[in-house]
């Protein structure tokens, strides 16, 4: 490579530094700043001024310090060794750094490669020498963890003929194959490739998502489902359960790989993730959850500028696994703190502020992030499909979702799980408000639910939603004139809706069985609540007392059905149905007395 371009600092404003004169730097180029080689990125170029944001603490730097370019944009290393790793916002492995510096705090200027250069991986070639390949074609595999088969791909925008390839034990930087391009030049291919974080990885075709991302969370799967390759937002005030919800989705979602970004998160919440995930078992494989997880930890005490980069680092890693044909879920917690980092950087750059001081480009940056999700046909000749679902938590100040970050997010995402502080105060978790939340995937996914779970799924869902909406209307009357003023049928609606709220929607994420509910069991729970309502309604019409119907002991059994083990669901369901029919008949026999 040519001699690297250099420049001298003449001004510093927090994480922003300025260089005078023509430096020869390029936009979005990665640079090293000062003697400690702090990592930075070129964010603005003028005729005689270059602006750089530094991803580390800049105290101690002064004018005259040298800045050296790397000649490449801010990129991530992609290859075997990503899974089970914990990185900071610019992909430095935190555990390796801790061992290197023998301490818990992240020092400045520490240079550690993202992927281990010493570890050897067993590479299995899947193509022969002489094979014609294009970008995205799989040339070999590595069993990275018991759960994940890492597929080594030809980098995008590269094609030609494989001249040599051999199975064996290699490090990520050693050559595993040699590619001859059409012009006759040869390229040595290691297992590792690099990709700039701010550029989405290419694919052949994007499809509308039609398969749900089942999470085992009843209010999500039944009422407001998100699709594989879809986008969702969880806005809510502090303490309403955003992080616990994100954790539950990361643990139980029906995906192959989870990328969890703690963006400006409290340190103790990230610690929870780090402690819990290795202990938890993946329901599909029986192995530790960490064996299919990549963590990006950029806690609130880490440099602000690196927080801005962290979500791009995370989504680029997620796209890489999507390109292998995996279903990937990305959790970003929280995009509000990322937006605050944008605001701080924008203020230091003296840009014209938009609403509430956020930069004018907030909406477009959020859109760029969420638009990288999707269900796609990957590059390569085998036509494999991959899906990347993006779920972002939003922390609006005071829970006011009319603020810019929430509104910009809701314009882009198709699922809104609105967390409600009133529900959280009542200890109703997940505290998702069923009257204000929505999913725009429901119509697209309805066909899948009807074909794969039960052809009554959508009608049952509609029945439950109708009861909850009617309850909200009746509550206004109850507040004014009391419960006794309602007709028996309205009383019954209120009781059925209470059963939906307390027995179906309320879910304990710390209970061994209740934390995860398979779709078939969710359907049976819906059927039981609706059976209580329908049968009681008929009994009322034949003269039964509303009091006798409300006090039936079987209601306790319906409520406790959620604690039934998966293997006993069908047997228990039938037993509760039989008991319900018997007690409703008894109540109807007693008449109105």
VMD Tcl script that draws the C-alpha trace (Angstrom):
set ca {
  {0.00 0.00 0.00}
  {1.14 3.63 -0.59}
  {2.45 5.79 2.20}
  {-0.37 6.46 4.61}
  {-1.85 9.93 4.79}
  {-1.24 11.81 8.02}
  {-2.45 15.03 9.58}
  {-1.99 17.13 12.74}
  {-4.72 18.01 15.26}
  {-5.43 21.70 15.64}
  {-8.72 21.59 17.58}
  {-10.48 19.22 20.03}
  {-14.12 19.35 21.16}
  {-14.82 16.28 23.34}
  {-14.82 13.22 21.04}
  {-14.61 15.49 17.94}
  {-11.20 16.57 16.60}
  {-10.30 18.90 13.72}
  {-7.40 18.78 11.30}
  {-6.30 21.76 9.19}
  {-5.28 21.75 5.56}
  {-5.68 19.11 2.88}
  {-4.98 15.78 4.51}
  {-5.88 13.43 1.66}
  {-8.26 11.58 4.02}
  {-11.46 10.07 2.61}
  {-14.98 10.20 4.01}
  {-15.84 7.42 6.56}
  {-12.19 6.37 6.65}
  {-10.88 4.84 9.88}
  {-7.92 6.61 11.50}
  {-5.59 6.28 14.48}
  {-5.22 9.37 16.67}
  {-2.17 10.35 18.73}
  {0.52 8.19 20.31}
  {-2.04 5.93 21.97}
  {-3.56 5.17 18.52}
  {-7.14 5.95 19.51}
  {-9.65 4.70 16.94}
  {-11.56 7.38 15.00}
  {-13.61 7.88 11.84}
  {-13.66 10.75 9.32}
  {-17.17 12.27 9.42}
  {-16.77 15.56 7.54}
  {-14.41 16.93 4.89}
  {-13.99 20.56 3.91}
  {-11.54 22.29 1.57}
  {-9.16 23.02 4.39}
  {-10.63 21.15 7.38}
  {-11.13 17.46 8.25}
  {-13.47 16.47 11.11}
  {-12.98 13.14 12.91}
  {-15.06 11.50 15.65}
  {-12.95 9.52 18.09}
  {-14.44 6.34 19.54}
  {-12.47 6.65 22.78}
  {-11.89 9.14 25.56}
  {-9.85 12.12 24.19}
  {-8.55 13.59 27.48}
  {-4.81 14.20 27.36}
  {-4.77 14.78 23.60}
  {-3.50 18.15 22.46}
  {-3.02 20.16 19.27}
  {-0.14 18.89 17.16}
  {-0.83 15.20 17.85}
  {-0.52 13.07 14.72}
  {-3.47 11.35 13.01}
  {-2.72 8.41 10.67}
  {-5.21 6.93 8.23}
  {-5.73 3.19 7.82}
  {-6.87 3.53 4.22}
  {-10.08 1.57 4.93}
  {-13.53 2.44 6.36}
  {-14.61 1.40 9.87}
  {-15.12 -2.34 9.34}
  {-15.86 -5.51 11.29}
  {-14.02 -8.81 11.05}
  {-16.32 -11.66 10.05}
  {-15.38 -15.30 10.44}
  {-15.24 -18.22 12.93}
  {-14.97 -17.04 16.53}
  {-17.82 -14.48 16.51}
  {-20.29 -16.70 18.39}
  {-20.07 -16.62 22.23}
  {-17.95 -13.47 22.03}
  {-18.60 -10.19 23.86}
  {-17.54 -7.07 21.97}
  {-17.61 -3.34 22.61}
  {-19.19 -0.88 20.13}
  {-16.27 -1.05 17.66}
  {-15.79 -4.85 17.88}
  {-13.00 -5.14 20.42}
  {-13.32 -8.42 22.38}
  {-13.88 -7.38 26.00}
  {-12.89 -10.69 27.62}
  {-9.54 -10.76 25.77}
  {-8.89 -7.13 26.73}
  {-9.66 -7.94 30.38}
  {-7.10 -10.75 30.31}
  {-4.56 -8.53 28.51}
  {-4.78 -5.50 30.84}
  {-5.53 -7.56 34.00}
  {-8.37 -5.24 35.01}
  {-12.08 -4.54 34.64}
  {-11.88 -1.11 33.03}
  {-11.44 -0.64 29.29}
  {-8.19 1.29 28.75}
  {-7.63 3.71 25.90}
  {-5.85 2.80 22.73}
  {-5.88 -0.94 23.39}
  {-5.47 -2.86 20.13}
  {-6.76 -6.43 20.15}
  {-7.96 -8.19 16.98}
  {-11.69 -8.99 16.96}
  {-11.10 -12.61 15.97}
  {-8.53 -14.84 17.66}
  {-5.47 -15.11 15.39}
  {-3.97 -18.13 17.22}
  {-6.92 -20.54 17.42}
  {-7.08 -23.19 14.72}
  {-10.45 -24.23 13.26}
  {-11.28 -27.47 11.46}
  {-12.13 -26.36 7.93}
  {-14.09 -28.80 5.73}
  {-13.99 -27.94 2.04}
  {-17.30 -28.47 0.21}
  {-16.12 -27.60 -3.34}
  {-13.42 -29.14 -5.57}
  {-10.53 -27.34 -7.29}
  {-11.68 -26.12 -10.71}
  {-15.18 -25.11 -9.46}
  {-16.55 -21.83 -10.84}
  {-17.82 -19.68 -7.94}
  {-19.56 -16.33 -7.46}
  {-19.91 -14.01 -4.44}
  {-21.81 -15.69 -1.61}
  {-21.05 -19.30 -2.68}
  {-20.15 -21.58 0.24}
  {-16.68 -23.12 -0.19}
  {-16.33 -24.79 3.21}
  {-17.71 -25.17 6.73}
  {-16.43 -24.92 10.30}
  {-18.32 -26.39 13.28}
  {-17.99 -23.22 15.38}
  {-20.18 -24.37 18.30}
  {-22.30 -27.53 18.73}
  {-25.30 -25.41 17.65}
  {-23.80 -23.42 14.74}
  {-22.18 -24.63 11.54}
  {-20.20 -21.64 10.28}
  {-20.26 -21.45 6.47}
  {-17.21 -19.93 4.78}
  {-18.40 -17.87 1.81}
  {-16.80 -16.18 -1.17}
  {-16.84 -12.43 -0.38}
  {-19.55 -10.46 -2.22}
  {-18.54 -8.87 -5.53}
  {-15.89 -11.57 -6.14}
  {-16.06 -14.42 -8.66}
  {-13.81 -16.79 -10.57}
  {-12.44 -20.33 -10.41}
  {-11.18 -22.15 -7.33}
  {-7.59 -23.14 -8.17}
  {-6.74 -24.86 -4.90}
  {-8.65 -25.68 -1.69}
  {-7.89 -28.15 1.07}
  {-9.62 -29.32 4.26}
  {-7.55 -29.03 7.41}
  {-6.85 -27.04 10.53}
  {-6.32 -23.29 9.96}
  {-6.33 -19.95 11.77}
  {-8.75 -17.28 10.46}
  {-5.97 -15.46 8.57}
  {-4.37 -18.50 6.88}
  {-5.21 -19.18 3.24}
  {-7.78 -21.98 2.81}
  {-8.37 -21.51 -0.93}
  {-6.97 -19.67 -3.94}
  {-9.34 -18.00 -6.41}
  {-8.40 -17.16 -9.99}
  {-10.33 -14.18 -11.32}
  {-11.43 -13.76 -14.93}
  {-8.49 -11.41 -15.62}
  {-6.06 -14.16 -14.51}
  {-5.12 -12.55 -11.17}
  {-5.15 -14.81 -8.11}
  {-6.63 -14.02 -4.70}
  {-5.79 -15.94 -1.52}
  {-8.95 -16.53 0.52}
  {-8.71 -16.85 4.32}
  {-11.73 -17.81 6.47}
  {-12.03 -14.21 7.67}
  {-13.47 -11.35 5.65}
  {-13.97 -7.67 6.47}
  {-17.01 -5.51 5.79}
  {-17.67 -1.77 6.38}
  {-20.28 -1.36 9.11}
  {-22.22 1.50 7.54}
  {-22.90 -0.38 4.28}
  {-25.57 -3.11 4.20}
  {-24.36 -6.49 2.88}
  {-25.85 -7.28 -0.54}
  {-28.45 -9.97 -1.30}
  {-30.31 -11.18 -4.41}
  {-33.91 -10.51 -3.52}
  {-36.01 -9.38 -0.56}
  {-39.41 -11.01 0.13}
  {-42.36 -9.80 2.16}
  {-42.17 -11.67 5.49}
  {-44.87 -14.39 5.82}
  {-43.60 -16.66 8.66}
  {-44.02 -15.54 12.29}
  {-41.11 -15.26 14.69}
  {-42.58 -17.36 17.49}
  {-41.31 -16.21 20.86}
  {-43.41 -18.14 23.38}
  {-44.70 -14.78 24.71}
  {-48.50 -15.06 24.47}
  {-49.37 -11.39 23.93}
  {-46.72 -11.21 21.19}
  {-47.47 -14.43 19.31}
  {-51.26 -14.24 19.54}
  {-52.12 -10.56 19.39}
  {-49.16 -8.66 17.94}
  {-46.90 -11.10 16.09}
  {-43.69 -10.07 14.37}
  {-42.54 -11.88 11.22}
  {-39.15 -13.45 10.56}
  {-37.36 -10.67 8.72}
  {-39.71 -8.09 10.29}
  {-39.11 -5.04 12.48}
  {-40.58 -4.20 15.88}
  {-40.24 -1.49 18.49}
  {-40.79 -1.68 22.26}
  {-41.27 1.88 23.54}
  {-41.99 2.34 27.21}
  {-41.08 4.36 30.29}
  {-38.33 3.31 32.69}
  {-39.18 0.25 34.76}
  {-41.93 -1.01 32.44}
  {-40.02 -4.14 31.42}
  {-38.30 -3.33 28.08}
  {-35.08 -5.11 28.96}
  {-36.81 -8.17 30.45}
  {-38.93 -8.36 27.28}
  {-35.80 -8.15 25.11}
  {-34.16 -10.88 27.21}
  {-37.26 -13.12 26.89}
  {-37.28 -12.64 23.10}
  {-33.55 -13.34 22.88}
  {-33.94 -16.50 24.98}
  {-37.01 -18.04 23.40}
  {-37.34 -16.74 19.85}
  {-37.49 -19.34 17.13}
  {-34.22 -18.24 15.49}
  {-30.82 -19.78 14.84}
  {-28.69 -16.86 16.05}
  {-29.21 -13.88 18.37}
  {-27.18 -10.67 18.22}
  {-27.82 -8.62 21.37}
  {-26.68 -4.97 21.43}
  {-26.62 -3.29 24.83}
  {-26.46 0.27 23.51}
  {-25.83 2.74 26.32}
  {-27.33 0.15 28.66}
  {-26.80 0.15 32.41}
  {-23.83 -2.03 33.28}
  {-25.80 -4.23 35.72}
  {-28.38 -5.07 33.00}
  {-25.64 -6.24 30.66}
  {-24.21 -8.24 33.57}
  {-27.59 -10.01 33.87}
  {-27.35 -11.05 30.22}
  {-23.73 -12.22 30.63}
  {-24.58 -14.26 33.71}
  {-27.92 -15.69 32.53}
  {-27.29 -16.70 28.93}
  {-24.53 -19.29 29.60}
  {-26.82 -20.95 32.20}
  {-29.89 -21.14 29.95}
  {-30.52 -24.06 27.65}
  {-31.55 -23.54 24.05}
  {-34.92 -25.39 23.76}
  {-34.07 -26.56 20.22}
  {-30.58 -27.96 20.73}
  {-30.25 -28.45 24.49}
  {-26.94 -26.55 24.46}
  {-26.16 -23.26 26.22}
  {-27.84 -20.17 24.73}
  {-24.45 -18.46 24.49}
  {-23.52 -20.98 21.78}
  {-25.79 -19.14 19.37}
  {-25.36 -15.59 20.69}
  {-23.10 -12.61 19.91}
  {-23.11 -9.77 22.47}
  {-22.23 -6.14 21.78}
  {-21.84 -4.38 25.12}
  {-21.56 -0.63 25.00}
  {-22.60 0.40 28.49}
  {-23.52 3.92 29.53}
  {-20.05 4.62 30.97}
  {-18.28 3.85 27.67}
  {-17.43 6.61 25.15}
  {-20.46 8.19 23.48}
  {-19.14 8.04 19.93}
  {-18.64 4.25 20.14}
  {-22.28 3.97 21.19}
  {-23.26 5.53 17.88}
  {-21.21 2.88 16.03}
  {-22.41 -0.09 18.13}
  {-25.74 -0.72 16.37}
  {-24.00 -0.73 12.97}
  {-21.41 -3.19 14.27}
  {-24.22 -5.44 15.56}
  {-26.36 -5.39 12.42}
  {-23.36 -6.08 10.13}
  {-22.52 -9.21 12.15}
  {-26.22 -10.19 12.00}
  {-26.27 -9.73 8.19}
  {-23.21 -11.96 7.87}
  {-25.01 -14.86 9.59}
  {-28.16 -14.11 7.57}
  {-26.06 -14.54 4.41}
  {-25.28 -18.11 5.53}
  {-29.00 -18.88 5.33}
  {-29.74 -18.56 9.05}
  {-32.67 -16.86 10.77}
  {-31.17 -14.11 12.95}
  {-32.79 -11.89 15.60}
  {-31.16 -8.58 16.47}
  {-32.02 -6.91 19.79}
  {-31.07 -3.26 20.15}
  {-31.49 -1.97 23.70}
  {-32.00 0.91 23.48}
  {-32.12 3.03 20.34}
  {-33.03 6.10 22.45}
  {-29.58 6.10 24.00}
  {-28.11 5.67 20.54}
  {-30.12 8.71 19.39}
  {-28.83 10.64 22.42}
  {-25.28 9.85 21.29}
  {-26.20 11.19 17.82}
  {-27.57 14.34 19.45}
  {-24.43 14.89 21.48}
  {-22.19 14.41 18.45}
  {-24.40 16.68 16.35}
  {-24.25 19.39 19.02}
  {-20.45 19.25 19.10}
  {-20.35 19.51 15.31}
  {-22.53 22.66 15.62}
  {-25.15 21.28 13.21}
  {-28.56 22.89 13.00}
  {-30.71 21.04 15.57}
  {-34.08 19.51 14.70}
  {-36.93 18.69 17.09}
  {-35.84 18.49 20.78}
  {-32.22 19.03 19.77}
  {-31.94 15.78 17.80}
  {-30.18 16.13 14.43}
  {-32.38 16.61 11.36}
  {-31.18 13.25 9.96}
  {-32.42 11.20 12.96}
  {-35.34 9.68 10.96}
  {-33.17 8.70 7.99}
  {-30.48 7.11 10.22}
  {-33.11 5.03 12.02}
  {-34.61 4.01 8.66}
  {-31.15 2.98 7.38}
  {-30.79 0.75 10.43}
  {-34.22 -0.95 10.35}
  {-34.25 -1.30 6.56}
  {-31.32 -3.71 6.83}
  {-33.75 -6.27 8.32}
  {-35.67 -8.56 5.97}
  {-36.35 -12.03 4.59}
  {-33.96 -12.43 1.64}
  {-32.57 -14.76 -0.99}
  {-28.85 -14.72 -0.21}
  {-26.04 -14.30 -2.72}
  {-24.67 -17.52 -4.16}
  {-25.90 -20.14 -6.60}
  {-27.74 -22.39 -4.13}
  {-30.58 -19.85 -3.58}
  {-30.58 -20.24 0.22}
  {-32.91 -18.03 2.25}
  {-32.00 -16.04 5.33}
  {-33.96 -13.74 7.62}
  {-32.88 -10.88 9.86}
  {-35.46 -9.56 12.35}
  {-34.70 -6.26 14.13}
  {-36.32 -5.48 17.50}
  {-35.44 -2.15 19.06}
  {-36.30 -0.88 22.53}
  {-37.06 2.83 22.86}
  {-36.88 4.69 26.20}
  {-38.88 7.91 25.75}
  {-38.40 10.36 28.64}
  {-41.39 10.09 30.97}
  {-42.91 7.42 28.75}
  {-44.11 10.10 26.28}
  {-44.12 8.41 22.88}
  {-44.85 11.67 21.07}
  {-41.11 12.48 21.32}
  {-38.99 12.36 18.12}
  {-37.18 8.99 18.56}
  {-40.42 7.05 19.21}
  {-42.23 8.77 16.36}
  {-39.39 8.30 13.87}
  {-39.19 4.61 14.87}
  {-42.95 4.03 14.55}
  {-42.88 5.46 11.03}
  {-40.49 2.66 10.01}
  {-41.33 -0.46 12.03}
  {-44.44 -2.56 11.52}
  {-44.98 -3.80 15.06}
  {-45.57 -1.58 18.06}
  {-45.50 -3.19 21.51}
  {-46.49 -0.21 23.66}
  {-45.42 -0.72 27.28}
  {-47.70 0.90 29.83}
  {-46.47 2.18 33.19}
  {-50.00 1.73 34.70}
  {-49.86 -2.01 33.88}
  {-46.30 -2.23 35.23}
  {-47.41 -0.61 38.53}
  {-50.16 -3.24 38.78}
  {-47.42 -5.89 38.33}
  {-49.05 -7.04 35.08}
  {-46.14 -8.26 32.93}
  {-45.44 -8.17 30.03}
  {-46.84 -4.64 30.45}
  {-47.83 -4.39 26.75}
  {-51.01 -2.35 26.35}
  {-53.38 -4.45 24.21}
  {-55.52 -1.45 23.25}
  {-52.75 0.80 21.88}
  {-50.29 -1.80 20.47}
  {-50.54 -3.08 16.89}
  {-48.93 -5.41 14.35}
  {-49.18 -4.74 10.62}
  {-48.09 -8.34 9.93}
  {-51.28 -9.92 11.29}
  {-53.01 -10.25 7.90}
  {-49.86 -11.64 6.22}
  {-49.25 -14.15 9.02}
  {-52.88 -15.21 9.53}
  {-52.64 -17.78 6.74}
  {-49.54 -19.39 8.32}
  {-51.22 -19.67 11.75}
  {-54.40 -21.15 10.24}
  {-52.40 -23.72 8.24}
  {-49.74 -24.63 10.83}
  {-51.44 -24.32 14.24}
  {-55.24 -24.43 13.75}
  {-57.73 -23.13 11.19}
  {-59.54 -21.47 14.13}
  {-56.51 -19.44 15.26}
  {-57.46 -16.11 13.69}
  {-61.15 -16.36 14.66}
  {-60.15 -17.14 18.30}
  {-57.73 -14.20 18.30}
  {-60.50 -11.93 17.00}
  {-62.88 -13.25 19.71}
  {-60.39 -12.36 22.47}
  {-59.62 -8.91 21.02}
  {-63.36 -8.10 20.75}
  {-63.92 -9.02 24.41}
  {-61.00 -6.81 25.54}
  {-62.27 -3.85 23.50}
  {-65.81 -4.29 24.86}
  {-64.40 -4.43 28.38}
  {-62.67 -1.06 27.85}
  {-66.00 0.48 26.79}
  {-67.92 -1.11 29.70}
  {-65.30 0.07 32.21}
  {-66.35 3.67 31.55}
  {-69.93 2.78 32.58}
  {-68.72 0.84 35.66}
  {-66.69 3.88 36.79}
  {-69.80 6.05 36.66}
  {-72.60 3.80 37.96}
  {-70.92 0.67 39.38}
  {-70.81 -3.00 38.36}
  {-74.35 -3.75 39.58}
  {-75.86 -1.51 36.89}
  {-74.59 -3.82 34.13}
  {-76.80 -6.45 32.53}
  {-75.87 -10.12 33.20}
  {-74.43 -10.53 29.65}
  {-72.23 -7.41 30.13}
  {-71.11 -8.77 33.54}
  {-70.14 -11.97 31.80}
  {-68.13 -10.05 29.17}
  {-66.26 -8.25 31.99}
  {-65.46 -11.57 33.68}
  {-64.31 -13.22 30.42}
  {-62.09 -10.20 29.67}
  {-60.64 -10.40 33.21}
  {-59.85 -14.05 32.54}
  {-58.05 -13.05 29.28}
  {-56.03 -10.39 31.11}
  {-55.08 -12.38 34.20}
  {-54.87 -15.91 32.84}
  {-53.79 -15.44 29.23}
  {-51.96 -12.13 28.86}
  {-50.21 -12.12 32.23}
  {-47.03 -14.17 31.89}
  {-44.29 -14.76 34.44}
  {-40.90 -14.70 32.69}
  {-39.21 -16.12 35.82}
  {-41.52 -19.18 36.11}
  {-40.03 -22.41 34.83}
  {-43.06 -23.35 32.66}
  {-44.89 -20.05 32.16}
  {-41.84 -18.25 30.72}
  {-42.36 -20.01 27.36}
  {-45.70 -21.11 25.84}
  {-45.67 -23.10 22.55}
  {-48.17 -22.02 19.88}
  {-50.34 -25.13 20.29}
  {-50.69 -24.48 24.02}
  {-51.51 -20.79 23.35}
  {-54.32 -21.95 21.06}
  {-55.71 -24.29 23.75}
  {-55.63 -21.46 26.30}
  {-57.58 -19.21 23.91}
  {-60.13 -21.99 23.35}
  {-60.66 -22.49 27.10}
  {-61.35 -18.81 27.81}
  {-63.72 -18.60 24.84}
  {-65.41 -21.89 25.86}
  {-66.10 -20.39 29.32}
  {-67.64 -17.30 27.68}
  {-69.71 -19.12 25.03}
  {-71.06 -21.83 27.35}
  {-71.85 -19.35 30.14}
  {-73.63 -17.12 27.62}
  {-75.91 -20.03 26.61}
  {-76.54 -20.86 30.28}
  {-77.51 -17.22 30.94}
  {-80.01 -17.37 28.10}
  {-81.57 -20.48 29.63}
  {-82.01 -18.71 32.97}
  {-78.78 -19.38 34.92}
  {-77.59 -16.92 37.57}
  {-74.60 -14.78 36.67}
  {-73.30 -15.18 40.26}
  {-73.29 -19.00 39.98}
  {-71.42 -18.80 36.65}
  {-68.79 -16.39 37.98}
  {-68.13 -18.51 41.08}
  {-67.61 -21.84 39.23}
  {-64.51 -23.66 40.64}
  {-63.45 -24.60 37.09}
  {-62.36 -20.99 36.49}
  {-59.41 -21.62 38.80}
  {-58.44 -24.60 36.59}
  {-58.67 -22.42 33.47}
  {-56.39 -19.88 35.15}
  {-53.86 -22.54 36.18}
  {-53.80 -24.20 32.75}
  {-50.83 -22.01 31.77}
  {-48.64 -23.92 34.29}
  {-49.38 -27.25 32.52}
  {-46.32 -29.01 31.10}
  {-46.18 -29.23 27.29}
  {-46.58 -33.04 27.25}
  {-49.76 -32.90 29.44}
  {-51.52 -30.07 27.52}
  {-53.99 -32.17 25.48}
  {-55.00 -34.41 28.40}
  {-55.42 -31.46 30.80}
  {-57.30 -29.43 28.14}
  {-59.88 -32.18 27.70}
  {-60.25 -32.61 31.47}
  {-60.88 -28.85 31.99}
  {-63.37 -28.77 29.08}
  {-65.33 -31.71 30.57}
  {-65.33 -30.09 34.00}
  {-66.49 -26.77 32.47}
  {-69.42 -28.40 30.67}
  {-70.44 -30.18 33.90}
  {-70.28 -27.04 36.10}
  {-72.08 -24.85 33.53}
  {-74.86 -27.48 33.36}
  {-75.06 -27.46 37.18}
  {-75.23 -23.64 37.25}
  {-77.92 -23.65 34.54}
  {-79.88 -26.30 36.54}
  {-79.93 -24.06 39.61}
  {-81.59 -21.29 37.57}
  {-81.55 -17.77 38.82}
  {-81.67 -18.71 42.50}
}
mol new
graphics top color blue
foreach p $ca { graphics top sphere $p radius 0.5 }
foreach p [lrange $ca 0 end-1] q [lrange $ca 1 end] { graphics top cylinder $p $q radius 0.2 }
display resetview
